[in-house]
Amino acid sequence: MNRIITLIAISLLSAYESKADDAVSQPNIVYFLIDDMGYADCGFNGSTDIRTPHIDRLANEGAVLKSFYVQPLCSPTRAALLSGRYPTHTGVYHVVTPGAEWGLPLDERTLPQALSEAGYATSICGKWHLGEFRAEYRPSQRGFGHQYGHMMGNLDYFTHLRDGKLDWYRNDEPLEEEGYTTSLIADEAGRVIRSHPSGKPLFLYVPFNGVHSPYQTPASYCEPYQELPKPRKTLAGMMAAVDESIGKIAAALEERGMRENTLIIFSSDNGGSNPGKVSMNTPLRAGKGSVYEGGVRVPAFATWPGKIAAGSTIDEPMHVVDWYPTLLKLAGAPASQQHAPDGLDIWPVLTEGAPSPHDAILLQGTTPPVKALRMGDWKLIANDSSPPELYNLEADIAEKRNLADARPDLVRSMRERLNAMTKDALPLGGPLPSAR
């Protein structure tokens, strides 16, 4: 009898230890989303005038994603990341403006909700921008156990005012405090990490409002960039503040012994604004708001020690919607949900050298009629009010040579694929800012 009891105890202990090991094996996930950063505004992706040593170190520890796509504006990219679905399936084509009576639809299962189901602690430190006109649209009711930062964009970095009203919150409650928002966000993220309980996985989403306008930064960050003209000099200082903040957050992970089991993801939310004057999207065409490469292809990397090869570069096309199913699978989150994700699992691309799982990637514009499609090296831009444009990105990344007239067969087949992908497109979720 004693032998049987001992065997049962050993079995139960083994099961408990196995379950504990499974919990520990779930990676912590930290997603840095930078606002309006240009393709060549950071060192690892080709900047020649802005230095970002902390960001570059993290990039060099993992894989740089050279063909990583997002949406051309901030709210649509955030909706795509947190739902895994294109704007055609959420209605979030454009920015959600202050007071707008809409946001990411409430029937969308969000990334933090799914990760919470898998046992994660979830926190957002930074910019939400997916609706706040009713409490149920705000972060604390969309899956985040902790919220800190602002609901909308374009707020003053020092006063935290947007259109004369305070836009600064903790757990969705108004918060008055002093400080530069980029630094405050980093400090809060550090507190989240340092107070995080051992043995529980963490999802920390850090969507900085830097380097979005208004162009503001403490003067000390601009001192190394006196040779640059304004407003490029100010943007460089803003990037320096973001870089320092990311370094502080990475240091907090290391202090807690969490770095080895943390997947860090970094990207911009759209192409840089006012390219050539403020941001740099070299060698891409156009910038924020456009479906040309400068509006939708952004600097990005992913790093996880021992899982993603350090110093690697991946040029396979992938889209921000892909992180949703990829992270759910890594976390062991339940896959069943009302709306199927548009994203696909990119983990084999990141870790095994596999090709992109996409045969086509939708690049939706800021209104339903404007859209583009990437298939292999080819990209079709379709606008109901203008002739189609066709580019070979392998030979012409700057999109200078429109080959639509030379390849009508390819235009036809790609348009058919594009029409199939957008046949069930939802209307715009709310009025355009110009209509308000």
N, C-alpha and C positions, 0 to 999 in steps of 0.2 A: 504493500500500500504506500509506504514511504517513497518507494522508487517511482510509483505512478505519479504521486503528488509532485515529486521533484521534476519529472519529465514534463508535467503540465506547466509547472512554474517556469522551466527553461523555455518551453514553447511560447508561453505568454510574454516572457521577457524578450525573446527574439522578435516576436511580432511587434512589440512596443518599440524596440530599438530600430527595426526595419522601418516602421512608420515614422519615427523621429528622423531617421536618415533621409527618408523621402522628403520630409518637410524641409530639412536643411538643404537638400539638393536643389530645391526650387531656387532659381537665381533671383537676387535682388535686381530690380530694373530701374535705371535712372535715365530719363529722356530729357535732354537739353534741347529746347526749341528756341532758336534765335529769331527775332522779329526783323524782317526786311534786310537781312544780311545778304550782300552780293556774292556771286559765285567766286570772285577773287578778292574777298574782303578778309580772308584769314590765311595765315602762312601755309598751312598744309595743302591748300587748294590754289596756290599760285600768287598770293599777294606779294607785291614788291615794295609796298610802302607801309603796311600795317603789320606789326609784330604781335603774334599771339602764341607765346611759348607754352602756356599751360594747355591750351586747346591742341596745339601741335603735338605735344607729348602724348596726349591721349590718343590722337589720331594715329601716331606712329606705333602705338601699342596694339593696334587692331587693324581693321581693313577700311581703307578709304573707298567710298562708294561714288564712282565717277558718273554714273548714270542714274542718279536717284531723283525721282520726280515727286512733285507736290502739286498743289493747286496754285493759281496765280494770285490769290489773296488770302489773308490770314484766317478768317472764319471758316472758309471752305476747307482749308488744310487741317485745321483743328478738328472739324467735324469728321473729315476722312480718317484722321489718325484715331480718334476715339470711338468711331463706329465701324471702321474697316470698310466703309462704303463710299462710292463715288457721289458727287453732288447730285447726279441724276436720280439717285435713290434716297436722298435725304432732303432735297430742295434747298440745301445751303450752297448756293452758287456765289453769293456775294457776302459782304460784311454785314453783321448784325449791328445796327446803329443804336445809340443810347435811346431808351424808351421804346424801341421797336417791340411790337407785340408778337414776336415769334422767336424761334431759336432752333437748336437741334431737336427734332421731334422727340416727344417723350416716349414713343414706342421703340426708340432705338436703344438697344442694349449697349452700354458704353464699356470701354476697356477697363476702367476702374471697377465697374460693377462686376464684370466677369472675373477679374483678378481677386476681388473680395470674396467671391464664391469659392475661390481656390485657396483661401486662407491668408491673402495678402493684406497688410496694412497699406492704405492708399493715401497719398498726399499730393496736393497741387500747391506749388509756390510760384506765383506769377500771374499771367494773363489768361483769363477764361475765354471771353468773347464768343460765347455760344448761346446767349440769351440770359436775361435776368429780370424780366418784367414781372414774373411770378416766381415764388420761392421754389417751386418744383423744377424750374429750369436752371437753377443755380448749382454750383459744383457739389455742395454738401448733400444734395438730393439726386445727384447723378453718379454716385459711387465713391466719392472722395470722403474718407473719414476725417481728413483735415484739409482746410483751405486757408490760404493766405495770399493776398495780392489784390488784383483789380479785375473788374468784370469787363471793361471795355478797353479800347486802345486810345492812343494819342493823348494820354494824360500827362500833366506836368510832372517831371521826374523829382522835383523837390517839394512841391506843395501837395501833390497827389490829387490835384483837381482836374476834372474834365468838364469843359464848358461851364466853369464856375462852381461845379458840384464835386464833393468828395467822392472819389472812386477808389477806396482802399478798405479792405475787409480782412477779418480773421473769422473763419467758420461762418462766412456769409453775413456777419454783423459788422456795421461800420466801425472803422478803427482810425483814430487820429494819432499819428506819431510823426516824428521828424526823421529825415534821412533821405538819401538818394536811393531811388527804388531798386536799381540793380544791386546795390550793396545790401539793402534790406532783404531782398529775395534770397541772396546767398546766405545771409545770417540765419534766416528762418529755415532754409534747407539744411544748414548745418545743425541747427537745433533738432530738427526732425531725425536726422541720422544719429546724433549722439544720444537721444532719448529712446531710440527704437529698441524694443525688446529683443533679446537674443532668441534665436530659434524660430522667428517668424519672418517670412519674406516681406520685402518692402518694394512697393511701386512708388517712386518719387518722380513726379512730372514737374519739370522746371521750365515753363515757358516765359523767358525773360521778355520785358517790353523793350529792352535794348535790342537793336539799335534803331527802332522806329522813331519817327519825328514825334514831338519837337526835338531838335538836336541840342541836347543839353548834357553837360557832364562837369564834374568838378575840374577846375583849371589844372590841377596836378596831373591828370591823365593826359592832357594835351601837350604837356611840356616837351616830351620827346619828339613831337611832330610839328615843331615851329616852321619847318620848311614847306609844309603843306598849306594850300590855300583853304579858306573856309568855303563851304561847310565840310569839305573832306577832312580837314584837321579835326573838327569836332567829332565827326563820325569815328575817326581813328581813336580819339580819346574814349568814346563810348565803347568801342570794341575792346580797348585796353581794360575798361572796367568790367566788361563781361568776361574777358579772359581771366582776370584776377579772381572773379567770383567763382568761375568754374574750377579754378585751381584750389580755392578754399573748400569747395564742396567735395572735390576728389580727395583732398587731404583729410576731411572728416571721415570719409569711407575708410581710408587707410588707418586712421587712428582707432576706429572701431573694429578693425580686422575684417571688414566686409568687402574689401576691394576684390579679393580673389574670386568671390562668388557673386560678382555684380556685372551685369551686362549694361554698358553705357552706350547710349545712342545719341547722336548729335546731328542736327540739321537746321537749316533755315526754314521758315514757313512759306516763303515765296522768294522770287528773285528780288534783287536789290532795287531800291527806289531811285529815280533820277540817275540812271547809270551814266558814268563818265563825269558827272559833276559831284555827286554825293557818294554813291556806291560804285563798285566795279564788278561788272558781270563778264569781263573778258574770259574767253573769246566768244561768248554767246551773244546772240542778237536780242535787243530790247530788254525789258525788265518787268518789274511788278505790274500785274494786271494783264499781261500779255500771255498768249499761248505759244509764242516763240520760246526757244530754249531759255533765254534769259529770264523769262517769267516763271518757268515751271521746273527747270533743272537747277538743283541747289547743292551747295557743299554739304557733305554728309559723311559720317563714319560710324562704325560699330566696333566696340572693343570688349572682350571678355577674356582675361588671362587664361591660357591653356585651352580655350575653345575656338577662338578666332585667331588665325595666324597673324602675328605681329608684323608690321611693315608691308602688308599686302595691299594690293589695289584690285578692286573688282569693277569691271565695266559693264556688267550685265544689267539691262534695264530692270528697275524695280520702282514701286510706287509706295507712297506713305500708307496707303490702305493695306499694304502687305504686312505691316507690323502687327496689326490686330490678330489675324489668325496665327501668325508666327509666335507671338508672345503668349497667346492662350495655350498653344500646344506646349511650349516650354514650361509654362506654369502648371500644366495639368488641369486647366480650367474646363468646366463643362462646355462642350461645343454646341449643344442644342440651343437654338434661339429662334425667335419669330422671323427675323429677316436674315437671309444668308449674306455673309460678307462678300464683297467684290475682291478683296485681297486674297493672295495666295501665300502659302508657306515658303519663305525665302531662306530658312535655316540651312538647307543643303547648299544654296548658293554661297552663303557666308562661310560655311565650314568645310565643304567638300569639293568646291570648284564646279558645282553643277551649273548648268545654264539657267537663265531666267525661266521661271515657270509660266510666264506669260507668252502667248502668241501675239497678243495685242494689249497695249496699255492706253486707256482713255485719258486724254488731257482736256478736261472740260473747262471752257471759258467762263467768264463772270456772268454771262447770260446764256440761256439754253441754246440759242442759235449758233453760238461761237464754240467750236470744239476742234480737237485735233486727235490724231491717232498715231501711235508709234507701233510699227510692226518690223521687227528686226532692225536693220539700219535705216529703214524708210519712215518718213513722217509726212502725214497728210494733214493740212490745215483746211477746215471747211467752215465757211461762213455763208449763211443764206443770202447775204447781200453782196457777195463778191466772188470772183472765180476761185477755184481751188488752187492750193499751193502744195507742191510736192518737193521734198528735200531728201537727199541721201546724207544722213548725219555722219556716216563713217568718213566720207570724202569732203563734207561741207558742214562742219559743226556750227559755223556762223550763219547758216541758212541764207546764203547770198544767191544761189543759183536755183531758181524755180524750174523744176523739170516736169511740171504737169503736162505741158504741151507735147513733150517728147515721150512721155509714158502714159498715154490715156488708158491703156489696159490696167496698169497698176492703180491709177486714180480710181478707176471703176471698181476694181475688186476691194480696194481699201475703203472706199465710200460705202460699199455694201456691208462690209464688216462694221464700220462705224455706225451705220443705220441700225444694224442688228443690236449693237450694244446700247443704243440710246432710244430704242423704240418704245420703251416703257418709262421714259424720263418724266420726272415730276416737274410741275411748274415751279417757278421761282418762289422760295418760301416766304419772302417778304418784299416790300417795295425797295427799289434801288435808292441809294442815298440821294441821288439827284432829283428823285421824285418826292422827297420829303420836304 
